[in-house]
Each structure stands twice: as structure tokens, then as C-alpha cells.
């Protein structure tokens, strides 16, 4: 008997259209990590030869390369032996009544996220 095929990721798709310009898309990994990407379509155009009409918005598949690249960057962060993910968990911070930010402050991770944001365009196959 074969187990059903499950992908290593699942996507939420569009979470919220803030206005004509901004939209929030979500991604849930198989380990329960949630990523959110906010897309600002102001000044963005569809790539040359793309069948996508910018006025129609984005398809969920247009964001998969960005989410996969973001997940790869996060995995790289987790592989750092000096990074403790529990220090950045709001749940842990609340349980320990810690005061302060739970933001990820790794320069390498932040640079990679910025690179992904700058490289992504609708219709791109990989980043």
C-alpha cells in the first residue's frame, strides 16, 4: 500500500488585499513555520513575453519561487550553531515574560531576504 504523495510545502495564497497596490500572501511549511510576503505592485511590470496581465494581479504560483527562496534562507539561518530560534519565538518570550524584540537580527539572513525581494518579479521561475 502506498502513502499519498504530500508536498514538502503548502501555500496559503492570498491572505489579504490591502488595496489596489498592496497584497499579503502566506506560506506554511510542513514544519509549521509561517512566512508572509507583502507585495507592492507599484512600478512593477510583468516580465517581457509573460502572459500575465499586471492589472489582474498575481497568481499564487508567481510567489512560489520567492517563498521557496525565503524558506531556504531560513533553513540556512537555522543551520547556524549560534542562532537559537527559541530566542525569537513570541510564544517563548511571552512564557518567560521577556521584554524586547523577537525580530531576527542576523545580517546574513536580512541581506538574503533583501536579495530575494529585489530579485523577485512576477513569472520568475527561480531566485
N, CA, C and O atoms as a GROMACS GRO file, in nm:
protein
  508
    1UNK      N    1   0.084  -0.117   0.000
    1UNK     CA    2   0.000   0.000   0.000
    1UNK      C    3   0.089   0.124   0.000
    1UNK      O    4   0.185   0.131   0.076
    2UNK      N    5   0.057   0.218  -0.083
    2UNK     CA    6   0.135   0.340  -0.094
    2UNK      C    7   0.072   0.452  -0.015
    2UNK      O    8  -0.050   0.466  -0.007
    3UNK      N    9   0.160   0.532   0.044
    3UNK     CA   10   0.112   0.651   0.115
    3UNK      C   11   0.081   0.759   0.012
    3UNK      O   12   0.148   0.766  -0.091
    4UNK      N   13  -0.018   0.842   0.038
    4UNK     CA   14  -0.046   0.951  -0.056
    4UNK      C   15   0.072   1.046  -0.064
    4UNK      O   16   0.141   1.070   0.036
    5UNK      N   17   0.094   1.099  -0.182
    5UNK     CA   18   0.205   1.193  -0.203
    5UNK      C   19   0.172   1.327  -0.138
    5UNK      O   20   0.066   1.385  -0.163
    6UNK      N   21   0.261   1.373  -0.055
    6UNK     CA   22   0.244   1.504   0.007
    6UNK      C   23   0.363   1.590  -0.032
    6UNK      O   24   0.477   1.543  -0.032
    7UNK      N   25   0.336   1.712  -0.064
    7UNK     CA   26   0.445   1.802  -0.099
    7UNK      C   27   0.515   1.849   0.028
    7UNK      O   28   0.459   1.840   0.138
    8UNK      N   29   0.636   1.898   0.012
    8UNK     CA   30   0.714   1.945   0.125
    8UNK      C   31   0.671   2.084   0.169
    8UNK      O   32   0.723   2.137   0.267
    9UNK      N   33   0.578   2.143   0.099
    9UNK     CA   34   0.532   2.275   0.136
    9UNK      C   35   0.384   2.288   0.101
    9UNK      O   36   0.330   2.209   0.022
   10UNK      N   37   0.321   2.384   0.158
   10UNK     CA   38   0.184   2.414   0.120
   10UNK      C   39   0.170   2.564   0.123
   10UNK      O   40   0.239   2.633   0.198
   11UNK      N   41   0.080   2.614   0.041
   11UNK     CA   42   0.074   2.759   0.039
   11UNK      C   43  -0.065   2.808   0.074
   11UNK      O   44  -0.165   2.747   0.036
   12UNK      N   45  -0.069   2.917   0.146
   12UNK     CA   46  -0.195   2.979   0.183
   12UNK      C   47  -0.255   3.055   0.067
   12UNK      O   48  -0.377   3.062   0.052
   13UNK      N   49  -0.169   3.113  -0.015
   13UNK     CA   50  -0.215   3.200  -0.122
   13UNK      C   51  -0.240   3.340  -0.068
   13UNK      O   52  -0.176   3.384   0.028
   14UNK      N   53  -0.333   3.408  -0.130
   14UNK     CA   54  -0.364   3.546  -0.092
   14UNK      C   55  -0.429   3.548   0.044
   14UNK      O   56  -0.532   3.484   0.066
   15UNK      N   57  -0.369   3.622   0.136
   15UNK     CA   58  -0.426   3.637   0.270
   15UNK      C   59  -0.515   3.760   0.278
   15UNK      O   60  -0.624   3.755   0.335
   16UNK      N   61  -0.468   3.871   0.221
   16UNK     CA   62  -0.542   3.996   0.229
   16UNK      C   63  -0.496   4.090   0.119
   16UNK      O   64  -0.376   4.109   0.099
   17UNK      N   65  -0.590   4.148   0.049
   17UNK     CA   66  -0.560   4.254  -0.046
   17UNK      C   67  -0.579   4.384   0.031
   17UNK      O   68  -0.692   4.422   0.063
   18UNK      N   69  -0.470   4.452   0.060
   18UNK     CA   70  -0.477   4.574   0.140
   18UNK      C   71  -0.542   4.686   0.060
   18UNK      O   72  -0.630   4.756   0.110
   19UNK      N   73  -0.500   4.702  -0.063
   19UNK     CA   74  -0.560   4.798  -0.156
   19UNK      C   75  -0.524   4.754  -0.297
   19UNK      O   76  -0.484   4.639  -0.316
   20UNK      N   77  -0.538   4.843  -0.396
   20UNK     CA   78  -0.507   4.805  -0.534
   20UNK      C   79  -0.358   4.776  -0.552
   20UNK      O   80  -0.319   4.710  -0.648
   21UNK      N   81  -0.277   4.823  -0.461
   21UNK     CA   82  -0.132   4.816  -0.474
   21UNK      C   83  -0.069   4.707  -0.388
   21UNK      O   84   0.022   4.638  -0.433
   22UNK      N   85  -0.116   4.692  -0.266
   22UNK     CA   86  -0.054   4.601  -0.170
   22UNK      C   87  -0.139   4.476  -0.148
   22UNK      O   88  -0.261   4.482  -0.139
   23UNK      N   89  -0.069   4.363  -0.139
   23UNK     CA   90  -0.137   4.237  -0.110
   23UNK      C   91  -0.045   4.151  -0.023
   23UNK      O   92   0.077   4.152  -0.040
   24UNK      N   93  -0.105   4.077   0.069
   24UNK     CA   94  -0.030   3.988   0.158
   24UNK      C   95  -0.055   3.843   0.118
   24UNK      O   96  -0.169   3.800   0.104
   25UNK      N   97   0.055   3.770   0.099
   25UNK     CA   98   0.047   3.629   0.065
   25UNK      C   99   0.114   3.549   0.175
   25UNK      O  100   0.212   3.595   0.234
   26UNK      N  101   0.062   3.431   0.204
   26UNK     CA  102   0.117   3.349   0.311
   26UNK      C  103   0.162   3.213   0.263
   26UNK      O  104   0.117   3.165   0.159
   27UNK      N  105   0.250   3.152   0.339
   27UNK     CA  106   0.309   3.022   0.308
   27UNK      C  107   0.326   2.946   0.438
   27UNK      O  108   0.380   3.002   0.534
   28UNK      N  109   0.284   2.824   0.444
   28UNK     CA  110   0.301   2.739   0.560
   28UNK      C  111   0.388   2.621   0.522
   28UNK      O  112   0.354   2.548   0.428
   29UNK      N  113   0.499   2.601   0.592
   29UNK     CA  114   0.587   2.489   0.561
   29UNK      C  115   0.534   2.363   0.629
   29UNK      O  116   0.443   2.369   0.713
   30UNK      N  117   0.591   2.250   0.592
   30UNK     CA  118   0.547   2.124   0.652
   30UNK      C  119   0.588   2.113   0.799
   30UNK      O  120   0.541   2.023   0.868
   31UNK      N  121   0.675   2.201   0.847
   31UNK     CA  122   0.715   2.202   0.988
   31UNK      C  123   0.638   2.306   1.068
   31UNK      O  124   0.666   2.325   1.186
   32UNK      N  125   0.543   2.374   1.006
   32UNK     CA  126   0.460   2.470   1.077
   32UNK      C  127   0.514   2.612   1.079
   32UNK      O  128   0.456   2.698   1.145
   33UNK      N  129   0.623   2.639   1.008
   33UNK     CA  130   0.677   2.775   1.000
   33UNK      C  131   0.592   2.852   0.900
   33UNK      O  132   0.563   2.804   0.791
   34UNK      N  133   0.553   2.973   0.939
   34UNK     CA  134   0.469   3.057   0.854
   34UNK      C  135   0.550   3.175   0.802
   34UNK      O  136   0.620   3.243   0.878
   35UNK      N  137   0.540   3.199   0.672
   35UNK     CA  138   0.604   3.314   0.610
   35UNK      C  139   0.496   3.401   0.548
   35UNK      O  140   0.396   3.350   0.496
   36UNK      N  141   0.515   3.531   0.552
   36UNK     CA  142   0.424   3.626   0.489
   36UNK      C  143   0.506   3.718   0.400
   36UNK      O  144   0.610   3.770   0.442
   37UNK      N  145   0.460   3.737   0.279
   37UNK     CA  146   0.523   3.830   0.185
   37UNK      C  147   0.419   3.936   0.151
   37UNK      O  148   0.306   3.903   0.112
   38UNK      N  149   0.456   4.062   0.165
   38UNK     CA  150   0.371   4.173   0.125
   38UNK      C  151   0.424   4.223  -0.009
   38UNK      O  152   0.541   4.260  -0.020
   39UNK      N  153   0.338   4.223  -0.109
   39UNK     CA  154   0.378   4.262  -0.243
   39UNK      C  155   0.325   4.402  -0.272
   39UNK      O  156   0.206   4.429  -0.256
   40UNK      N  157   0.415   4.489  -0.314
   40UNK     CA  158   0.380   4.624  -0.358
   40UNK      C  159   0.398   4.626  -0.509
   40UNK      O  160   0.511   4.626  -0.558
   41UNK      N  161   0.287   4.628  -0.582
   41UNK     CA  162   0.294   4.621  -0.728
   41UNK      C  163   0.317   4.756  -0.793
   41UNK      O  164   0.319   4.765  -0.916
   42UNK      N  165   0.335   4.861  -0.715
   42UNK     CA  166   0.358   4.992  -0.772
   42UNK      C  167   0.490   4.991  -0.850
   42UNK      O  168   0.595   4.960  -0.794
   43UNK      N  169   0.484   5.025  -0.976
   43UNK     CA  170   0.603   5.033  -1.058
   43UNK      C  171   0.653   4.899  -1.109
   43UNK      O  172   0.750   4.894  -1.184
   44UNK      N  173   0.589   4.789  -1.069
   44UNK     CA  174   0.630   4.656  -1.117
   44UNK      C  175   0.555   4.626  -1.246
   44UNK      O  176   0.436   4.656  -1.258
   45UNK      N  177   0.624   4.569  -1.339
   45UNK     CA  178   0.560   4.527  -1.462
   45UNK      C  179   0.586   4.379  -1.482
   45UNK      O  180   0.684   4.324  -1.431
   46UNK      N  181   0.499   4.315  -1.556
   46UNK     CA  182   0.518   4.174  -1.586
   46UNK      C  183   0.639   4.160  -1.677
   46UNK      O  184   0.664   4.248  -1.760
   47UNK      N  185   0.714   4.050  -1.664
   47UNK     CA  186   0.830   4.030  -1.750
   47UNK      C  187   0.792   4.025  -1.897
   47UNK      O  188   0.679   3.991  -1.931
   48UNK      N  189   0.886   4.060  -1.982
   48UNK     CA  190   0.868   4.058  -2.127
   48UNK      C  191   0.824   3.919  -2.172
   48UNK      O  192   0.888   3.820  -2.135
   49UNK      N  193   0.719   3.911  -2.250
   49UNK     CA  194   0.672   3.783  -2.301
   49UNK      C  195   0.581   3.708  -2.205
   49UNK      O  196   0.534   3.599  -2.237
   50UNK      N  197   0.556   3.766  -2.089
   50UNK     CA  198   0.470   3.700  -1.991
   50UNK      C  199   0.324   3.715  -2.032
   50UNK      O  200   0.284   3.819  -2.085
   51UNK      N  201   0.245   3.612  -2.008
   51UNK     CA  202   0.103   3.617  -2.038
   51UNK      C  203   0.024   3.684  -1.926
   51UNK      O  204  -0.096   3.709  -1.940
   52UNK      N  205   0.092   3.713  -1.816
   52UNK     CA  206   0.023   3.770  -1.701
   52UNK      C  207  -0.009   3.918  -1.725
   52UNK      O  208   0.077   3.994  -1.771
   53UNK      N  209  -0.128   3.955  -1.696
   53UNK     CA  210  -0.170   4.094  -1.705
   53UNK      C  211  -0.155   4.156  -1.567
   53UNK      O  212  -0.218   4.109  -1.472
   54UNK      N  213  -0.074   4.259  -1.552
   54UNK     CA  214  -0.048   4.320  -1.422
   54UNK      C  215  -0.176   4.371  -1.357
   54UNK      O  216  -0.185   4.376  -1.235
   55UNK      N  217  -0.275   4.408  -1.437
   55UNK     CA  218  -0.399   4.459  -1.381
   55UNK      C  219  -0.480   4.348  -1.314
   55UNK      O  220  -0.563   4.376  -1.227
   56UNK      N  221  -0.458   4.224  -1.354
   56UNK     CA  222  -0.533   4.114  -1.297
   56UNK      C  223  -0.476   4.066  -1.164
   56UNK      O  224  -0.543   3.991  -1.094
   57UNK      N  225  -0.357   4.107  -1.129
   57UNK     CA  226  -0.297   4.064  -1.004
   57UNK      C  227  -0.204   3.946  -1.023
   57UNK      O  228  -0.164   3.914  -1.135
   58UNK      N  229  -0.171   3.882  -0.913
   58UNK     CA  230  -0.075   3.772  -0.916
   58UNK      C  231  -0.146   3.639  -0.898
   58UNK      O  232  -0.250   3.629  -0.832
   59UNK      N  233  -0.089   3.539  -0.957
   59UNK     CA  234  -0.133   3.402  -0.930
   59UNK      C  235  -0.051   3.352  -0.812
   59UNK      O  236   0.060   3.400  -0.790
   60UNK      N  237  -0.104   3.258  -0.737
   60UNK     CA  238  -0.030   3.202  -0.624
   60UNK      C  239   0.104   3.144  -0.668
   60UNK      O  240   0.203   3.154  -0.597
   61UNK      N  241   0.105   3.084  -0.786
   61UNK     CA  242   0.228   3.021  -0.837
   61UNK      C  243   0.338   3.124  -0.864
   61UNK      O  244   0.455   3.089  -0.865
   62UNK      N  245   0.301   3.249  -0.886
   62UNK     CA  246   0.402   3.353  -0.911
   62UNK      C  247   0.490   3.376  -0.789
   62UNK      O  248   0.604   3.421  -0.802
   63UNK      N  249   0.439   3.347  -0.671
   63UNK     CA  250   0.514   3.372  -0.549
   63UNK      C  251   0.588   3.249  -0.496
   63UNK      O  252   0.670   3.262  -0.405
   64UNK      N  253   0.562   3.132  -0.551
   64UNK     CA  254   0.629   3.010  -0.502
   64UNK      C  255   0.781   3.021  -0.505
   64UNK      O  256   0.844   2.981  -0.407
   65UNK      N  257   0.843   3.073  -0.611
   65UNK     CA  258   0.990   3.085  -0.608
   65UNK      C  259   1.040   3.174  -0.495
   65UNK      O  260   1.143   3.145  -0.434
   66UNK      N  261   0.968   3.281  -0.466
   66UNK     CA  262   1.009   3.370  -0.357
   66UNK      C  263   0.994   3.301  -0.222
   66UNK      O  264   1.081   3.313  -0.136
   67UNK      N  265   0.884   3.229  -0.202
   67UNK     CA  266   0.864   3.157  -0.077
   67UNK      C  267   0.967   3.046  -0.060
   67UNK      O  268   1.019   3.025   0.050
   68UNK      N  269   0.998   2.976  -0.168
   68UNK     CA  270   1.099   2.869  -0.158
   68UNK      C  271   1.236   2.927  -0.126
   68UNK      O  272   1.309   2.871  -0.044
   69UNK      N  273   1.271   3.039  -0.188
   69UNK     CA  274   1.399   3.104  -0.159
   69UNK      C  275   1.402   3.153  -0.015
   69UNK      O  276   1.505   3.142   0.052
   70UNK      N  277   1.292   3.207   0.033
   70UNK     CA  278   1.283   3.253   0.171
   70UNK      C  279   1.296   3.135   0.268
   70UNK      O  280   1.362   3.147   0.371
   71UNK      N  281   1.234   3.023   0.236
   71UNK     CA  282   1.245   2.905   0.320
   71UNK      C  283   1.390   2.854   0.321
   71UNK      O  284   1.439   2.813   0.426
   72UNK      N  285   1.457   2.856   0.208
   72UNK     CA  286   1.597   2.814   0.200
   72UNK      C  287   1.685   2.906   0.285
   72UNK      O  288   1.776   2.859   0.353
   73UNK      N  289   1.659   3.036   0.280
   73UNK     CA  290   1.735   3.131   0.362
   73UNK      C  291   1.711   3.104   0.511
   73UNK      O  292   1.804   3.112   0.590
   74UNK      N  293   1.588   3.073   0.548
   74UNK     CA  294   1.556   3.044   0.687
   74UNK      C  295   1.624   2.915   0.734
   74UNK      O  296   1.671   2.907   0.847
   75UNK      N  297   1.627   2.816   0.648
   75UNK     CA  298   1.697   2.691   0.682
   75UNK      C  299   1.845   2.718   0.703
   75UNK      O  300   1.906   2.664   0.795
   76UNK      N  301   1.903   2.804   0.618
   76UNK     CA  302   2.043   2.844   0.637
   76UNK      C  303   2.064   2.911   0.772
   76UNK      O  304   2.165   2.889   0.837
   77UNK      N  305   1.969   2.993   0.812
   77UNK     CA  306   1.977   3.060   0.943
   77UNK      C  307   1.972   2.956   1.055
   77UNK      O  308   2.048   2.965   1.151
   78UNK      N  309   1.882   2.859   1.043
   78UNK     CA  310   1.870   2.756   1.146
   78UNK      C  311   1.994   2.668   1.156
   78UNK      O  312   2.020   2.610   1.262
   79UNK      N  313   2.069   2.657   1.049
   79UNK     CA  314   2.191   2.575   1.050
   79UNK      C  315   2.306   2.644   1.122
   79UNK      O  316   2.408   2.580   1.150
   80UNK      N  317   2.291   2.771   1.152
   80UNK     CA  318   2.394   2.845   1.226
   80UNK      C  319   2.392   2.796   1.371
   80UNK      O  320   2.289   2.808   1.438
   81UNK      N  321   2.504   2.741   1.420
   81UNK     CA  322   2.504   2.688   1.557
   81UNK      C  323   2.487   2.796   1.665
   81UNK      O  324   2.456   2.764   1.779
   82UNK      N  325   2.507   2.922   1.630
   82UNK     CA  326   2.495   3.030   1.728
   82UNK      C  327   2.355   3.093   1.729
   82UNK      O  328   2.326   3.180   1.811
   83UNK      N  329   2.270   3.050   1.638
   83UNK     CA  330   2.133   3.102   1.632
   83UNK      C  331   2.042   3.011   1.713
   83UNK      O  332   2.042   2.889   1.693
   84UNK      N  333   1.966   3.068   1.805
   84UNK     CA  334   1.872   2.994   1.886
   84UNK      C  335   1.731   3.040   1.849
   84UNK      O  336   1.691   3.151   1.887
   85UNK      N  337   1.654   2.959   1.775
   85UNK     CA  338   1.522   3.004   1.730
   85UNK      C  339   1.427   3.035   1.845
   85UNK      O  340   1.335   3.116   1.830
   86UNK      N  341   1.447   2.971   1.961
   86UNK     CA  342   1.358   2.997   2.074
   86UNK      C  343   1.372   3.141   2.126
   86UNK      O  344   1.278   3.194   2.186
   87UNK      N  345   1.486   3.203   2.104
   87UNK     CA  346   1.504   3.342   2.147
   87UNK      C  347   1.418   3.437   2.065
   87UNK      O  348   1.394   3.550   2.106
   88UNK      N  349   1.372   3.392   1.947
   88UNK     CA  350   1.296   3.478   1.857
   88UNK      C  351   1.150   3.435   1.847
   88UNK      O  352   1.076   3.484   1.760
   89UNK      N  353   1.108   3.345   1.934
   89UNK     CA  354   0.970   3.298   1.933
   89UNK      C  355   0.885   3.383   2.026
   89UNK      O  356   0.915   3.394   2.144
   90UNK      N  357   0.780   3.444   1.973
   90UNK     CA  358   0.691   3.523   2.060
   90UNK      C  359   0.630   3.437   2.172
   90UNK      O  360   0.611   3.486   2.283
   91UNK      N  361   0.602   3.312   2.143
   91UNK     CA  362   0.544   3.223   2.244
   91UNK      C  363   0.641   3.205   2.361
   91UNK      O  364   0.600   3.213   2.477
   92UNK      N  365   0.769   3.181   2.331
   92UNK     CA  366   0.870   3.164   2.436
   92UNK      C  367   0.890   3.294   2.512
   92UNK      O  368   0.900   3.294   2.635
   93UNK      N  369   0.895   3.405   2.440
   93UNK     CA  370   0.915   3.535   2.504
   93UNK      C  371   0.800   3.566   2.600
   93UNK      O  372   0.822   3.616   2.710
   94UNK      N  373   0.678   3.536   2.559
   94UNK     CA  374   0.562   3.561   2.647
   94UNK      C  375   0.564   3.470   2.768
   94UNK      O  376   0.534   3.514   2.879
   95UNK      N  377   0.600   3.343   2.749
   95UNK     CA  378   0.604   3.249   2.861
   95UNK      C  379   0.710   3.288   2.963
   95UNK      O  380   0.692   3.268   3.083
   96UNK      N  381   0.822   3.343   2.914
   96UNK     CA  382   0.930   3.384   3.004
   96UNK      C  383   0.915   3.529   3.048
   96UNK      O  384   0.998   3.581   3.122
   97UNK      N  385   0.810   3.594   3.001
   97UNK     CA  386   0.784   3.736   3.031
   97UNK      C  387   0.905   3.823   2.999
   97UNK      O  388   0.941   3.912   3.075
   98UNK      N  389   0.967   3.793   2.884
   98UNK     CA  390   1.081   3.873   2.839
   98UNK      C  391   1.031   4.000   2.772
   98UNK      O  392   0.926   4.001   2.707
   99UNK      N  393   1.107   4.105   2.790
   99UNK     CA  394   1.075   4.231   2.726
   99UNK      C  395   1.179   4.254   2.617
   99UNK      O  396   1.298   4.232   2.638
  100UNK      N  397   1.133   4.298   2.503
  100UNK     CA  398   1.225   4.326   2.394
  100UNK      C  399   1.176   4.263   2.265
  100UNK      O  400   1.074   4.194   2.261
  101UNK      N  401   1.251   4.288   2.161
  101UNK     CA  402   1.214   4.243   2.028
  101UNK      C  403   1.244   4.095   2.007
  101UNK      O  404   1.342   4.042   2.060
  102UNK      N  405   1.159   4.030   1.930
  102UNK     CA  406   1.184   3.892   1.890
  102UNK      C  407   1.224   3.884   1.743
  102UNK      O  408   1.222   3.777   1.683
  103UNK      N  409   1.258   3.999   1.684
  103UNK     CA  410   1.296   4.003   1.544
  103UNK      C  411   1.427   3.928   1.521
  103UNK      O  412   1.514   3.924   1.607
  104UNK      N  413   1.438   3.871   1.401
  104UNK     CA  414   1.563   3.808   1.360
  104UNK      C  415   1.659   3.919   1.323
  104UNK      O  416   1.627   4.006   1.242
  105UNK      N  417   1.778   3.917   1.382
  105UNK     CA  418   1.875   4.025   1.360
  105UNK      C  419   1.999   3.980   1.283
  105UNK      O  420   2.094   4.057   1.271
  106UNK      N  421   1.999   3.859   1.232
  106UNK     CA  422   2.114   3.809   1.157
  106UNK      C  423   2.133   3.891   1.029
  106UNK      O  424   2.044   3.897   0.945
  107UNK      N  425   2.250   3.954   1.016
  107UNK     CA  426   2.278   4.036   0.896
  107UNK      C  427   2.272   3.953   0.770
  107UNK      O  428   2.218   3.998   0.668
  108UNK      N  429   2.327   3.833   0.775
  108UNK     CA  430   2.330   3.747   0.656
  108UNK      C  431   2.187   3.712   0.612
  108UNK      O  432   2.155   3.715   0.493
  109UNK      N  433   2.102   3.679   0.708
  109UNK     CA  434   1.963   3.645   0.676
  109UNK      C  435   1.890   3.767   0.619
  109UNK      O  436   1.818   3.755   0.520
  110UNK      N  437   1.908   3.881   0.682
  110UNK     CA  438   1.841   4.004   0.635
  110UNK      C  439   1.887   4.039   0.494
  110UNK      O  440   1.805   4.078   0.411
  111UNK      N  441   2.016   4.027   0.466
  111UNK     CA  442   2.067   4.055   0.332
  111UNK      C  443   2.008   3.958   0.229
  111UNK      O  444   1.976   3.998   0.117
  112UNK      N  445   1.995   3.832   0.268
  112UNK     CA  446   1.938   3.733   0.176
  112UNK      C  447   1.791   3.762   0.149
  112UNK      O  448   1.746   3.748   0.035
  113UNK      N  449   1.717   3.803   0.250
  113UNK     CA  450   1.576   3.838   0.231
  113UNK      C  451   1.565   3.960   0.139
  113UNK      O  452   1.478   3.965   0.053
  114UNK      N  453   1.653   4.058   0.158
  114UNK     CA  454   1.652   4.175   0.070
  114UNK      C  455   1.687   4.137  -0.074
  114UNK      O  456   1.628   4.189  -0.168
  115UNK      N  457   1.782   4.045  -0.091
  115UNK     CA  458   1.820   3.999  -0.225
  115UNK      C  459   1.701   3.930  -0.291
  115UNK      O  460   1.675   3.952  -0.410
  116UNK      N  461   1.630   3.848  -0.216
  116UNK     CA  462   1.513   3.778  -0.269
  116UNK      C  463   1.407   3.880  -0.312
  116UNK      O  464   1.350   3.869  -0.420
  117UNK      N  465   1.382   3.979  -0.228
  117UNK     CA  466   1.283   4.082  -0.260
  117UNK      C  467   1.318   4.162  -0.384
  117UNK      O  468   1.231   4.196  -0.464
  118UNK      N  469   1.446   4.192  -0.400
  118UNK     CA  470   1.490   4.268  -0.517
  118UNK      C  471   1.491   4.184  -0.644
  118UNK      O  472   1.470   4.237  -0.754
  119UNK      N  473   1.516   4.053  -0.631
  119UNK     CA  474   1.527   3.966  -0.748
  119UNK      C  475   1.391   3.919  -0.799
  119UNK      O  476   1.377   3.885  -0.916
  120UNK      N  477   1.291   3.916  -0.711
  120UNK     CA  478   1.162   3.859  -0.750
  120UNK      C  479   1.086   3.952  -0.842
  120UNK      O  480   1.079   4.072  -0.821
  121UNK      N  481   1.028   3.892  -0.947
  121UNK     CA  482   0.932   3.959  -1.034
  121UNK      C  483   0.825   3.855  -1.068
  121UNK      O  484   0.854   3.736  -1.067
  122UNK      N  485   0.704   3.898  -1.098
  122UNK     CA  486   0.600   3.802  -1.134
  122UNK      C  487   0.643   3.718  -1.255
  122UNK      O  488   0.694   3.770  -1.354
  123UNK      N  489   0.623   3.590  -1.244
  123UNK     CA  490   0.654   3.500  -1.354
  123UNK      C  491   0.795   3.442  -1.351
  123UNK      O  492   0.828   3.359  -1.436
  124UNK      N  493   0.879   3.484  -1.256
  124UNK     CA  494   1.015   3.431  -1.249
  124UNK      C  495   1.009   3.284  -1.205
  124UNK      O  496   0.927   3.248  -1.121
  125UNK      N  497   1.096   3.202  -1.262
  125UNK     CA  498   1.092   3.058  -1.233
  125UNK      C  499   1.170   3.021  -1.108
  125UNK      O  500   1.129   2.932  -1.033
  126UNK      N  501   1.282   3.088  -1.085
  126UNK     CA  502   1.362   3.060  -0.964
  126UNK      C  503   1.442   3.183  -0.928
  126UNK      O  504   1.468   3.270  -1.011
  127UNK      N  505   1.479   3.188  -0.800
  127UNK     CA  506   1.555   3.302  -0.750
  127UNK      C  507   1.688   3.253  -0.701
  127UNK      O  508   1.770   3.332  -0.655
   0.00000   0.00000   0.00000
